[in-house]
Amino acid sequence: MVDLLPKVKIELVVNEKDVDSVIKIIAENAYTGKPGDGKIFVIPVEDVCRVRTGEMGPDAI
């Protein structure tokens, strides 16, 4: 049997101009120096739709 570390998954959508500062904040606060500190993936979001209002794009965030 393999002992796995407990995990937490956080998903964020931020404006492109804020990506570097958000990465820095998360990395500084998640760091323990031990296995399991995590990974940060940066992927593009093509579009977004707020289901309740039908708003699209940045207005829906």
N, CA, C and O atoms as a Tripos MOL2 file, in Angstrom:
@<TRIPOS>MOLECULE
protein
  244   243    61     0     0
PROTEIN
NO_CHARGES

@<TRIPOS>ATOM
      1 N           0.8450   -1.1810    0.0000 N.3       1 MET1
      2 CA          0.0000    0.0000    0.0000 C.3       1 MET1
      3 C           0.8900    1.2440    0.0000 C.2       1 MET1
      4 O           1.9390    1.2670    0.6430 O.2       1 MET1
      5 N           0.4680    2.2560   -0.7140 N.am      2 VAL2
      6 CA          1.2260    3.4980   -0.8270 C.3       2 VAL2
      7 C           0.5470    4.5730    0.0090 C.2       2 VAL2
      8 O          -0.6590    4.7870   -0.1060 O.2       2 VAL2
      9 N           1.3230    5.2470    0.8510 N.am      3 ASP3
     10 CA          0.7820    6.3770    1.6170 C.3       3 ASP3
     11 C           0.8760    7.6330    0.7680 C.2       3 ASP3
     12 O           1.9690    8.0360    0.3680 O.2       3 ASP3
     13 N          -0.2370    8.2380    0.5000 N.am      4 LEU4
     14 CA         -0.2670    9.4650   -0.2850 C.3       4 LEU4
     15 C          -0.4610   10.6590    0.6290 C.2       4 LEU4
     16 O          -1.0990   10.5580    1.6770 O.2       4 LEU4
     17 N           0.0890   11.7770    0.2280 N.am      5 LEU5
     18 CA         -0.0820   13.0070    0.9920 C.3       5 LEU5
     19 C          -1.4640   13.5810    0.7370 C.2       5 LEU5
     20 O          -1.9780   13.4770   -0.3770 O.2       5 LEU5
     21 N          -2.0770   14.1860    1.7510 N.am      6 PRO6
     22 CA         -3.3620   14.8460    1.5090 C.3       6 PRO6
     23 C          -3.1720   15.9890    0.5160 C.2       6 PRO6
     24 O          -2.1430   16.6630    0.5310 O.2       6 PRO6
     25 N          -4.1370   16.2000   -0.3210 N.am      7 LYS7
     26 CA         -4.0400   17.2130   -1.3750 C.3       7 LYS7
     27 C          -5.1950   18.1990   -1.2880 C.2       7 LYS7
     28 O          -6.2810   17.8770   -0.8040 O.2       7 LYS7
     29 N          -4.9340   19.3940   -1.7640 N.am      8 VAL8
     30 CA         -5.9600   20.4140   -1.9330 C.3       8 VAL8
     31 C          -5.7980   20.9560   -3.3420 C.2       8 VAL8
     32 O          -4.6820   21.2540   -3.7670 O.2       8 VAL8
     33 N          -6.8890   21.0860   -4.0630 N.am      9 LYS9
     34 CA         -6.8330   21.6480   -5.4100 C.3       9 LYS9
     35 C          -7.5260   23.0020   -5.3920 C.2       9 LYS9
     36 O          -8.6730   23.1280   -4.9630 O.2       9 LYS9
     37 N          -6.8110   24.0050   -5.8640 N.am     10 ILE10
     38 CA         -7.3560   25.3550   -5.9510 C.3      10 ILE10
     39 C          -7.3130   25.7660   -7.4150 C.2      10 ILE10
     40 O          -6.2680   25.6650   -8.0580 O.2      10 ILE10
     41 N          -8.4260   26.2220   -7.9390 N.am     11 GLU11
     42 CA         -8.4680   26.7050   -9.3140 C.3      11 GLU11
     43 C          -8.8320   28.1790   -9.2970 C.2      11 GLU11
     44 O          -9.8020   28.5820   -8.6560 O.2      11 GLU11
     45 N          -8.0510   28.9770  -10.0020 N.am     12 LEU12
     46 CA         -8.2790   30.4160  -10.0750 C.3      12 LEU12
     47 C          -8.3040   30.8510  -11.5280 C.2      12 LEU12
     48 O          -7.6130   30.2750  -12.3690 O.2      12 LEU12
     49 N          -9.0920   31.8570  -11.8190 N.am     13 VAL13
     50 CA         -9.0450   32.5290  -13.1100 C.3      13 VAL13
     51 C          -8.7230   33.9800  -12.8060 C.2      13 VAL13
     52 O          -9.4670   34.6580  -12.0980 O.2      13 VAL13
     53 N          -7.6100   34.4500  -13.3460 N.am     14 VAL14
     54 CA         -7.1820   35.8260  -13.0900 C.3      14 VAL14
     55 C          -6.8600   36.5110  -14.4100 C.2      14 VAL14
     56 O          -6.5800   35.8580  -15.4150 O.2      14 VAL14
     57 N          -6.9030   37.8300  -14.3890 N.am     15 ASN15
     58 CA         -6.4970   38.5910  -15.5670 C.3      15 ASN15
     59 C          -5.0270   38.3250  -15.8510 C.2      15 ASN15
     60 O          -4.2310   38.1260  -14.9340 O.2      15 ASN15
     61 N          -4.6790   38.3250  -17.1310 N.am     16 GLU16
     62 CA         -3.3110   38.0070  -17.5430 C.3      16 GLU16
     63 C          -2.2790   38.8990  -16.8560 C.2      16 GLU16
     64 O          -1.1810   38.4470  -16.5310 O.2      16 GLU16
     65 N          -2.6290   40.1490  -16.6390 N.am     17 LYS17
     66 CA         -1.6890   41.0860  -16.0130 C.3      17 LYS17
     67 C          -1.3830   40.7120  -14.5600 C.2      17 LYS17
     68 O          -0.3780   41.1620  -14.0090 O.2      17 LYS17
     69 N          -2.2320   39.9000  -13.9380 N.am     18 ASP18
     70 CA         -2.0590   39.5300  -12.5330 C.3      18 ASP18
     71 C          -1.3930   38.1670  -12.3300 C.2      18 ASP18
     72 O          -1.1140   37.7790  -11.1960 O.2      18 ASP18
     73 N          -1.1390   37.4460  -13.4120 N.am     19 VAL19
     74 CA         -0.6460   36.0690  -13.3010 C.3      19 VAL19
     75 C           0.6460   35.9860  -12.4920 C.2      19 VAL19
     76 O           0.7420   35.1760  -11.5700 O.2      19 VAL19
     77 N           1.6320   36.8040  -12.8190 N.am     20 ASP20
     78 CA          2.9220   36.7070  -12.1290 C.3      20 ASP20
     79 C           2.7970   36.9760  -10.6350 C.2      20 ASP20
     80 O           3.4040   36.2750   -9.8260 O.2      20 ASP20
     81 N           2.0200   37.9790  -10.2650 N.am     21 SER21
     82 CA          1.8960   38.2930   -8.8380 C.3      21 SER21
     83 C           1.1100   37.2110   -8.0990 C.2      21 SER21
     84 O           1.4200   36.9070   -6.9470 O.2      21 SER21
     85 N           0.1080   36.6290   -8.7350 N.am     22 VAL22
     86 CA         -0.6600   35.5500   -8.1020 C.3      22 VAL22
     87 C           0.2220   34.3160   -7.9100 C.2      22 VAL22
     88 O           0.1720   33.6730   -6.8610 O.2      22 VAL22
     89 N           1.0260   33.9850   -8.9180 N.am     23 ILE23
     90 CA          1.9540   32.8540   -8.7830 C.3      23 ILE23
     91 C           2.9020   33.0950   -7.6200 C.2      23 ILE23
     92 O           3.1310   32.1980   -6.8090 O.2      23 ILE23
     93 N           3.4500   34.2910   -7.5320 N.am     24 LYS24
     94 CA          4.3950   34.6160   -6.4590 C.3      24 LYS24
     95 C           3.7400   34.4640   -5.0860 C.2      24 LYS24
     96 O           4.3300   33.8810   -4.1760 O.2      24 LYS24
     97 N           2.5350   34.9830   -4.9380 N.am     25 ILE25
     98 CA          1.8230   34.9030   -3.6560 C.3      25 ILE25
     99 C           1.5500   33.4500   -3.2690 C.2      25 ILE25
    100 O           1.7830   33.0510   -2.1280 O.2      25 ILE25
    101 N           1.0580   32.6670   -4.2210 N.am     26 ILE26
    102 CA          0.7580   31.2580   -3.9300 C.3      26 ILE26
    103 C           2.0350   30.5030   -3.5870 C.2      26 ILE26
    104 O           2.0740   29.7670   -2.6000 O.2      26 ILE26
    105 N           3.0790   30.6780   -4.3930 N.am     27 ALA27
    106 CA          4.3290   29.9460   -4.1790 C.3      27 ALA27
    107 C           4.9430   30.2910   -2.8250 C.2      27 ALA27
    108 O           5.4220   29.4020   -2.1200 O.2      27 ALA27
    109 N           4.9340   31.5570   -2.4580 N.am     28 GLU28
    110 CA          5.5050   31.9630   -1.1710 C.3      28 GLU28
    111 C           4.7240   31.3830    0.0080 C.2      28 GLU28
    112 O           5.3140   31.0130    1.0240 O.2      28 GLU28
    113 N           3.4140   31.3050   -0.1240 N.am     29 ASN29
    114 CA          2.5860   30.8470    0.9910 C.3      29 ASN29
    115 C           2.4070   29.3350    1.0400 C.2      29 ASN29
    116 O           2.0730   28.7900    2.0920 O.2      29 ASN29
    117 N           2.6220   28.6490   -0.0800 N.am     30 ALA30
    118 CA          2.4840   27.1930   -0.1160 C.3      30 ALA30
    119 C           3.7960   26.4870    0.2060 C.2      30 ALA30
    120 O           3.8020   25.2880    0.4860 O.2      30 ALA30
    121 N           4.8960   27.2140    0.1680 N.am     31 TYR31
    122 CA          6.2220   26.6080    0.3180 C.3      31 TYR31
    123 C           6.4700   26.0890    1.7300 C.2      31 TYR31
    124 O           6.3320   26.8140    2.7150 O.2      31 TYR31
    125 N           6.8410   24.8100    1.7990 N.am     32 THR32
    126 CA          7.3230   24.2360    3.0590 C.3      32 THR32
    127 C           8.7160   23.6490    2.8710 C.2      32 THR32
    128 O           9.4330   23.4080    3.8420 O.2      32 THR32
    129 N           9.0940   23.4210    1.6080 N.am     33 GLY33
    130 CA         10.3700   22.7770    1.3160 C.3      33 GLY33
    131 C          10.2950   21.2680    1.3710 C.2      33 GLY33
    132 O          11.3100   20.5870    1.2300 O.2      33 GLY33
    133 N           9.1000   20.7420    1.5740 N.am     34 LYS34
    134 CA          8.9060   19.2950    1.6710 C.3      34 LYS34
    135 C           8.1230   18.8030    0.4550 C.2      34 LYS34
    136 O           7.4390   19.5850   -0.2050 O.2      34 LYS34
    137 N           8.2260   17.4980    0.1590 N.am     35 PRO35
    138 CA          7.4180   16.9530   -0.9270 C.3      35 PRO35
    139 C           5.9380   17.2590   -0.6860 C.2      35 PRO35
    140 O           5.4530   17.2000    0.4440 O.2      35 PRO35
    141 N           5.2480   17.5800   -1.7450 N.am     36 GLY36
    142 CA          3.8220   17.8670   -1.6310 C.3      36 GLY36
    143 C           3.4940   19.3450   -1.6200 C.2      36 GLY36
    144 O           2.3290   19.7200   -1.4880 O.2      36 GLY36
    145 N           4.5210   20.2050   -1.7590 N.am     37 ASP37
    146 CA          4.2440   21.6460   -1.8070 C.3      37 ASP37
    147 C           3.3270   21.9970   -2.9740 C.2      37 ASP37
    148 O           2.6010   22.9890   -2.9170 O.2      37 ASP37
    149 N           3.3570   21.2000   -4.0150 N.am     38 GLY38
    150 CA          2.4200   21.3940   -5.1110 C.3      38 GLY38
    151 C           3.0430   21.9170   -6.3760 C.2      38 GLY38
    152 O           4.2590   22.0780   -6.4830 O.2      38 GLY38
    153 N           2.1830   22.1780   -7.3270 N.am     39 LYS39
    154 CA          2.5600   22.7060   -8.6330 C.3      39 LYS39
    155 C           1.5600   23.7880   -8.9950 C.2      39 LYS39
    156 O           0.4150   23.7720   -8.5440 O.2      39 LYS39
    157 N           2.0050   24.7160   -9.8060 N.am     40 ILE40
    158 CA          1.1210   25.7590  -10.3160 C.3      40 ILE40
    159 C           1.1210   25.6320  -11.8330 C.2      40 ILE40
    160 O           2.1710   25.7120  -12.4710 O.2      40 ILE40
    161 N          -0.0410   25.4380  -12.3960 N.am     41 PHE41
    162 CA         -0.1910   25.3590  -13.8410 C.3      41 PHE41
    163 C          -0.8320   26.6520  -14.3210 C.2      41 PHE41
    164 O          -1.7820   27.1420  -13.7100 O.2      41 PHE41
    165 N          -0.3190   27.2010  -15.4060 N.am     42 VAL42
    166 CA         -0.9010   28.3990  -16.0040 C.3      42 VAL42
    167 C          -1.4010   28.0000  -17.3870 C.2      42 VAL42
    168 O          -0.6230   27.6000  -18.2540 O.2      42 VAL42
    169 N          -2.7060   28.1150  -17.5740 N.am     43 ILE43
    170 CA         -3.3050   27.7430  -18.8560 C.3      43 ILE43
    171 C          -4.2260   28.8650  -19.3120 C.2      43 ILE43
    172 O          -4.8230   29.5520  -18.4830 O.2      43 ILE43
    173 N          -4.3470   29.0540  -20.6170 N.am     44 PRO44
    174 CA         -5.2390   30.1050  -21.1070 C.3      44 PRO44
    175 C          -6.7060   29.6950  -20.9640 C.2      44 PRO44
    176 O          -7.0540   28.5220  -21.0960 O.2      44 PRO44
    177 N          -7.5360   30.6640  -20.6980 N.am     45 VAL45
    178 CA         -8.9850   30.4610  -20.6740 C.3      45 VAL45
    179 C          -9.5360   31.2020  -21.8860 C.2      45 VAL45
    180 O          -9.4410   32.4260  -21.9730 O.2      45 VAL45
    181 N         -10.1020   30.4620  -22.8030 N.am     46 GLU46
    182 CA        -10.5730   31.0610  -24.0530 C.3      46 GLU46
    183 C         -11.7720   31.9710  -23.8490 C.2      46 GLU46
    184 O         -11.8580   33.0350  -24.4610 O.2      46 GLU46
    185 N         -12.6890   31.5620  -23.0010 N.am     47 ASP47
    186 CA        -13.8910   32.3570  -22.7770 C.3      47 ASP47
    187 C         -14.5560   31.8640  -21.5050 C.2      47 ASP47
    188 O         -14.2070   30.8080  -20.9760 O.2      47 ASP47
    189 N         -15.5120   32.6350  -21.0220 N.am     48 VAL48
    190 CA        -16.2600   32.2520  -19.8330 C.3      48 VAL48
    191 C         -17.6920   32.7450  -19.9960 C.2      48 VAL48
    192 O         -17.9360   33.7880  -20.6030 O.2      48 VAL48
    193 N         -18.6250   31.9920  -19.4550 N.am     49 CYS49
    194 CA        -20.0300   32.3810  -19.4760 C.3      49 CYS49
    195 C         -20.5840   32.2370  -18.0690 C.2      49 CYS49
    196 O         -20.4930   31.1680  -17.4660 O.2      49 CYS49
    197 N         -21.1580   33.3140  -17.5470 N.am     50 ARG50
    198 CA        -21.8460   33.2280  -16.2550 C.3      50 ARG50
    199 C         -23.2470   32.7080  -16.5560 C.2      50 ARG50
    200 O         -24.0520   33.4060  -17.1730 O.2      50 ARG50
    201 N         -23.5320   31.5120  -16.1290 N.am     51 VAL51
    202 CA        -24.7790   30.8360  -16.4760 C.3      51 VAL51
    203 C         -25.9970   31.6310  -16.0120 C.2      51 VAL51
    204 O         -26.9660   31.7620  -16.7600 O.2      51 VAL51
    205 N         -25.9620   32.1570  -14.8040 N.am     52 ARG52
    206 CA        -27.1240   32.8500  -14.2370 C.3      52 ARG52
    207 C         -27.5520   34.0550  -15.0670 C.2      52 ARG52
    208 O         -28.7460   34.2860  -15.2590 O.2      52 ARG52
    209 N         -26.5690   34.8350  -15.5680 N.am     53 THR53
    210 CA        -26.9010   36.0870  -16.2620 C.3      53 THR53
    211 C         -26.6760   36.0410  -17.7590 C.2      53 THR53
    212 O         -27.1850   36.8920  -18.4890 O.2      53 THR53
    213 N         -25.9240   35.0630  -18.2250 N.am     54 GLY54
    214 CA        -25.5920   34.9940  -19.6400 C.3      54 GLY54
    215 C         -24.4200   35.8880  -20.0240 C.2      54 GLY54
    216 O         -24.0470   35.9480  -21.1950 O.2      54 GLY54
    217 N         -23.8310   36.5880  -19.0450 N.am     55 GLU55
    218 CA        -22.6840   37.4480  -19.3440 C.3      55 GLU55
    219 C         -21.5400   36.6070  -19.8930 C.2      55 GLU55
    220 O         -21.3600   35.4500  -19.5130 O.2      55 GLU55
    221 N         -20.7780   37.2080  -20.7880 N.am     56 MET56
    222 CA        -19.6510   36.5240  -21.4120 C.3      56 MET56
    223 C         -18.3800   37.3350  -21.2100 C.2      56 MET56
    224 O         -18.4290   38.5370  -20.9500 O.2      56 MET56
    225 N         -17.2440   36.6610  -21.3320 N.am     57 GLY57
    226 CA        -15.9550   37.3340  -21.2880 C.3      57 GLY57
    227 C         -15.6320   37.9010  -19.9190 C.2      57 GLY57
    228 O         -16.1220   37.4090  -18.9020 O.2      57 GLY57
    229 N         -14.7950   38.9500  -19.8940 N.am     58 PRO58
    230 CA        -14.3380   39.5240  -18.6220 C.3      58 PRO58
    231 C         -15.4750   39.9530  -17.6870 C.2      58 PRO58
    232 O         -15.3110   39.9190  -16.4670 O.2      58 PRO58
    233 N         -16.6160   40.3530  -18.2370 N.am     59 ASP59
    234 CA        -17.7470   40.7560  -17.3920 C.3      59 ASP59
    235 C         -18.3000   39.5890  -16.5750 C.2      59 ASP59
    236 O         -18.9610   39.7970  -15.5580 O.2      59 ASP59
    237 N         -18.0310   38.3760  -17.0180 N.am     60 ALA60
    238 CA        -18.5620   37.1970  -16.3330 C.3      60 ALA60
    239 C         -17.6620   36.7220  -15.1960 C.2      60 ALA60
    240 O         -18.0420   35.8390  -14.4270 O.2      60 ALA60
    241 N         -16.4880   37.3010  -15.0920 N.am     61 ILE61
    242 CA        -15.5530   36.8410  -14.0470 C.3      61 ILE61
    243 C         -15.8610   37.5160  -12.7400 C.2      61 ILE61
    244 O         -15.1880   37.2640  -11.7400 O.2      61 ILE61
@<TRIPOS>BOND
     1     1     2 1
     2     2     3 1
     3     3     4 2
     4     3     5 am
     5     5     6 1
     6     6     7 1
     7     7     8 2
     8     7     9 am
     9     9    10 1
    10    10    11 1
    11    11    12 2
    12    11    13 am
    13    13    14 1
    14    14    15 1
    15    15    16 2
    16    15    17 am
    17    17    18 1
    18    18    19 1
    19    19    20 2
    20    19    21 am
    21    21    22 1
    22    22    23 1
    23    23    24 2
    24    23    25 am
    25    25    26 1
    26    26    27 1
    27    27    28 2
    28    27    29 am
    29    29    30 1
    30    30    31 1
    31    31    32 2
    32    31    33 am
    33    33    34 1
    34    34    35 1
    35    35    36 2
    36    35    37 am
    37    37    38 1
    38    38    39 1
    39    39    40 2
    40    39    41 am
    41    41    42 1
    42    42    43 1
    43    43    44 2
    44    43    45 am
    45    45    46 1
    46    46    47 1
    47    47    48 2
    48    47    49 am
    49    49    50 1
    50    50    51 1
    51    51    52 2
    52    51    53 am
    53    53    54 1
    54    54    55 1
    55    55    56 2
    56    55    57 am
    57    57    58 1
    58    58    59 1
    59    59    60 2
    60    59    61 am
    61    61    62 1
    62    62    63 1
    63    63    64 2
    64    63    65 am
    65    65    66 1
    66    66    67 1
    67    67    68 2
    68    67    69 am
    69    69    70 1
    70    70    71 1
    71    71    72 2
    72    71    73 am
    73    73    74 1
    74    74    75 1
    75    75    76 2
    76    75    77 am
    77    77    78 1
    78    78    79 1
    79    79    80 2
    80    79    81 am
    81    81    82 1
    82    82    83 1
    83    83    84 2
    84    83    85 am
    85    85    86 1
    86    86    87 1
    87    87    88 2
    88    87    89 am
    89    89    90 1
    90    90    91 1
    91    91    92 2
    92    91    93 am
    93    93    94 1
    94    94    95 1
    95    95    96 2
    96    95    97 am
    97    97    98 1
    98    98    99 1
    99    99   100 2
   100    99   101 am
   101   101   102 1
   102   102   103 1
   103   103   104 2
   104   103   105 am
   105   105   106 1
   106   106   107 1
   107   107   108 2
   108   107   109 am
   109   109   110 1
   110   110   111 1
   111   111   112 2
   112   111   113 am
   113   113   114 1
   114   114   115 1
   115   115   116 2
   116   115   117 am
   117   117   118 1
   118   118   119 1
   119   119   120 2
   120   119   121 am
   121   121   122 1
   122   122   123 1
   123   123   124 2
   124   123   125 am
   125   125   126 1
   126   126   127 1
   127   127   128 2
   128   127   129 am
   129   129   130 1
   130   130   131 1
   131   131   132 2
   132   131   133 am
   133   133   134 1
   134   134   135 1
   135   135   136 2
   136   135   137 am
   137   137   138 1
   138   138   139 1
   139   139   140 2
   140   139   141 am
   141   141   142 1
   142   142   143 1
   143   143   144 2
   144   143   145 am
   145   145   146 1
   146   146   147 1
   147   147   148 2
   148   147   149 am
   149   149   150 1
   150   150   151 1
   151   151   152 2
   152   151   153 am
   153   153   154 1
   154   154   155 1
   155   155   156 2
   156   155   157 am
   157   157   158 1
   158   158   159 1
   159   159   160 2
   160   159   161 am
   161   161   162 1
   162   162   163 1
   163   163   164 2
   164   163   165 am
   165   165   166 1
   166   166   167 1
   167   167   168 2
   168   167   169 am
   169   169   170 1
   170   170   171 1
   171   171   172 2
   172   171   173 am
   173   173   174 1
   174   174   175 1
   175   175   176 2
   176   175   177 am
   177   177   178 1
   178   178   179 1
   179   179   180 2
   180   179   181 am
   181   181   182 1
   182   182   183 1
   183   183   184 2
   184   183   185 am
   185   185   186 1
   186   186   187 1
   187   187   188 2
   188   187   189 am
   189   189   190 1
   190   190   191 1
   191   191   192 2
   192   191   193 am
   193   193   194 1
   194   194   195 1
   195   195   196 2
   196   195   197 am
   197   197   198 1
   198   198   199 1
   199   199   200 2
   200   199   201 am
   201   201   202 1
   202   202   203 1
   203   203   204 2
   204   203   205 am
   205   205   206 1
   206   206   207 1
   207   207   208 2
   208   207   209 am
   209   209   210 1
   210   210   211 1
   211   211   212 2
   212   211   213 am
   213   213   214 1
   214   214   215 1
   215   215   216 2
   216   215   217 am
   217   217   218 1
   218   218   219 1
   219   219   220 2
   220   219   221 am
   221   221   222 1
   222   222   223 1
   223   223   224 2
   224   223   225 am
   225   225   226 1
   226   226   227 1
   227   227   228 2
   228   227   229 am
   229   229   230 1
   230   230   231 1
   231   231   232 2
   232   231   233 am
   233   233   234 1
   234   234   235 1
   235   235   236 2
   236   235   237 am
   237   237   238 1
   238   238   239 1
   239   239   240 2
   240   239   241 am
   241   241   242 1
   242   242   243 1
   243   243   244 2
@<TRIPOS>SUBSTRUCTURE
     1 MET1         2 RESIDUE 1 A MET
     2 VAL2         6 RESIDUE 1 A VAL
     3 ASP3        10 RESIDUE 1 A ASP
     4 LEU4        14 RESIDUE 1 A LEU
     5 LEU5        18 RESIDUE 1 A LEU
     6 PRO6        22 RESIDUE 1 A PRO
     7 LYS7        26 RESIDUE 1 A LYS
     8 VAL8        30 RESIDUE 1 A VAL
     9 LYS9        34 RESIDUE 1 A LYS
    10 ILE10       38 RESIDUE 1 A ILE
    11 GLU11       42 RESIDUE 1 A GLU
    12 LEU12       46 RESIDUE 1 A LEU
    13 VAL13       50 RESIDUE 1 A VAL
    14 VAL14       54 RESIDUE 1 A VAL
    15 ASN15       58 RESIDUE 1 A ASN
    16 GLU16       62 RESIDUE 1 A GLU
    17 LYS17       66 RESIDUE 1 A LYS
    18 ASP18       70 RESIDUE 1 A ASP
    19 VAL19       74 RESIDUE 1 A VAL
    20 ASP20       78 RESIDUE 1 A ASP
    21 SER21       82 RESIDUE 1 A SER
    22 VAL22       86 RESIDUE 1 A VAL
    23 ILE23       90 RESIDUE 1 A ILE
    24 LYS24       94 RESIDUE 1 A LYS
    25 ILE25       98 RESIDUE 1 A ILE
    26 ILE26      102 RESIDUE 1 A ILE
    27 ALA27      106 RESIDUE 1 A ALA
    28 GLU28      110 RESIDUE 1 A GLU
    29 ASN29      114 RESIDUE 1 A ASN
    30 ALA30      118 RESIDUE 1 A ALA
    31 TYR31      122 RESIDUE 1 A TYR
    32 THR32      126 RESIDUE 1 A THR
    33 GLY33      130 RESIDUE 1 A GLY
    34 LYS34      134 RESIDUE 1 A LYS
    35 PRO35      138 RESIDUE 1 A PRO
    36 GLY36      142 RESIDUE 1 A GLY
    37 ASP37      146 RESIDUE 1 A ASP
    38 GLY38      150 RESIDUE 1 A GLY
    39 LYS39      154 RESIDUE 1 A LYS
    40 ILE40      158 RESIDUE 1 A ILE
    41 PHE41      162 RESIDUE 1 A PHE
    42 VAL42      166 RESIDUE 1 A VAL
    43 ILE43      170 RESIDUE 1 A ILE
    44 PRO44      174 RESIDUE 1 A PRO
    45 VAL45      178 RESIDUE 1 A VAL
    46 GLU46      182 RESIDUE 1 A GLU
    47 ASP47      186 RESIDUE 1 A ASP
    48 VAL48      190 RESIDUE 1 A VAL
    49 CYS49      194 RESIDUE 1 A CYS
    50 ARG50      198 RESIDUE 1 A ARG
    51 VAL51      202 RESIDUE 1 A VAL
    52 ARG52      206 RESIDUE 1 A ARG
    53 THR53      210 RESIDUE 1 A THR
    54 GLY54      214 RESIDUE 1 A GLY
    55 GLU55      218 RESIDUE 1 A GLU
    56 MET56      222 RESIDUE 1 A MET
    57 GLY57      226 RESIDUE 1 A GLY
    58 PRO58      230 RESIDUE 1 A PRO
    59 ASP59      234 RESIDUE 1 A ASP
    60 ALA60      238 RESIDUE 1 A ALA
    61 ILE61      242 RESIDUE 1 A ILE
